[in-house]
């Protein structure tokens, strides 16, 4: 029986092409998911069912390492390059990859185009222009050319709406941060490596121990 | 499901036709089939096969188109209304009606959000699965204050039918022995979190009349042999229910009633069959069958049966009756009373309150509970000093903030990233679920000129929340905030909203039951007063909305009505 589950697991991994990227925890979850189903249905049905559950894989945004090399749908190359650097500053690489490494900037470009208003798109572009304009005013050069401390300080001021920035500009930056966070924590790295991912919990436990070094759950119900 | 279950053209005269395949239709079909009656279930939308067609299920966010959001253009063109439903998203949108094809109007100055699930299984795939019995106070409410007509049934009439459907469907919850909310046949309840238990204990001391209980929900916390025989296993606590659940963890037509009906060999299903109207024979005073417009090619066909159960959703069912006109019934079939279309109700969710819970930093939970806590209606006894009639229940729950709540704080870089990685503070919130009075003025009618693409007159809504509902929501916000503060929560905020009716997706009334044929459409068995072989067993039959989520009562009323109809058929009275 146990072997059956393993072979189905491998078969499904093979079919969905995930065997190289899933973590051990994900595999355990997946096994639990499959175990419940195979008990009822038998392996072949489970295999076909899971491959059928791929609503829009073809349309999903696929992260790319060179999204800044061409103009995007909302941002041009220069704006994408600037946005990539902002992503890297807001959510940097630590033990896990950061927002820039998982192409959050490319994701935002795609998401803004498809799911957000023209006004929001315009606000994002204006914000990028503001960041460059402010760098030019203070340092006579573009944001990307000032040093890491200067970049960090400039964005921190913007984030607080202090000194060189006002509250409206601060709100626009908060909105951009929301796009960055959404893009990062719903990416595969953000959801499964930075946070805890458990697609099939197997049941609800109302109380488990927690210490501050534990990551929070990335997995949510559909509408929490 | 076997291919031969689905039919298109047939001249067979069935024992029973069931219009609709949602919660009520699924139950009607199961009960007829299990009593050996050849049954035709008619569904206006396409087939959704259990498991196979849950195309949004189990797909990680990063693999979903637009990470679960829906394209602007698509929303604007096809889902302008449906998008208002909290459950509308990329991996559920195929279960919602298409607003472009399903137009309706509202009377000037009024608003109504009509959420539709037009496919096999109907809204049983999309429902929120909270399940509560109506109790004696609920059945008495209209009689006591004179709003609406008296329910023709009481608890004793429906108790055993509640038990009947609960055992089959699987309802999780705890026995509480409350005067205002009868217990069900329960599977074990979901667990509360540590802060919820703490708040529960505080409320028990501060507000002994307002006990806080675990929400009751149609999920298999511990499946019985019966559930396993339906092909269902334990709820995995994914809380992605609206995308469909291959485990059968929650009750739906597909997971529960359809397999039971199909097993009998007595079930046929006619998908893509939009019911235009009922075929009425004036000589025998019986419904002979139904006229269908094909969902896809708009061709016409007819189906015939000895008895017809209309389970097409509250508004859908009444639309069919209204569009079935004859010399004897010029204003809609079975409408000799003239109340058809009137007394439309919904629930009112226009009050929310929440606050921070301090402490419990070493507590967390695992899994995603598909339910919350519930404080049953504590205004179940009328009191003129209250300033409004009826009452509300409070739902809610506690959770720890994650990245999405914490992202708004100031900060950048490693510190910010590390903060968002951790579970944040605990929050606890309440929302009200208020009763809406049955009022004659609140109604739906057929539009005099506008039709849909199947040639069926569009619905025009004329529905408003009254002053009573507004006062009730203001009270709910005030009480909720007071209770949260008393329980020691901080940063307590509350808000009374002014959302239009419809979005609770608890449409009720419009073909109400009653003892008097002059003032009601249906009798105490959901049977038309006017035409003995016509039954309406969904929410249209309700006399009052109570505060409880109504689906469990749809199930019980339907099963009870089938039992009655089968006996009447045997006695040749219908």
Interface residues (C-beta under 8 A of the other chain):
Chain A: X32 X33 X36 X37 X39 X40 X41 X45 X49 X50 X52 X53 X54 X55 X56 X57 X59 X60 X61 X89 X90 X91 X92 X94 X98 X107 X110 X111 X114 X115 X116 X117 X152 X155 X156 X159 X160 X174 X177 X178 X181 X182 X183 X185 X186 X187 X188 X191 X194 X195 X197 X198 X199 X200 X201 X202 X203 X204 X205 X206 X207 X208 X209 X210 X211 X212 X214 X215 X216 X217 X218 X219 X220 X221 X222 X223 X224
Chain B: X51 X52 X54 X55 X56 X57 X58 X59 X60 X61 X62 X63 X64 X65 X66 X67 X68 X69 X70 X71 X72 X86 X87 X89 X90 X91 X92 X190 X191 X192 X193 X194 X196 X197 X221 X231 X232 X233 X234 X235 X236 X237 X238 X239 X240 X241 X242 X243 X246 X247 X361 X362 X363 X364 X365 X366 X367 X368 X369 X370 X399 X400 X402 X403 X404 X407 X408 X410 X411 X412 X413 X414 X416 X417 X418 X420 X421 X422 X423 X424
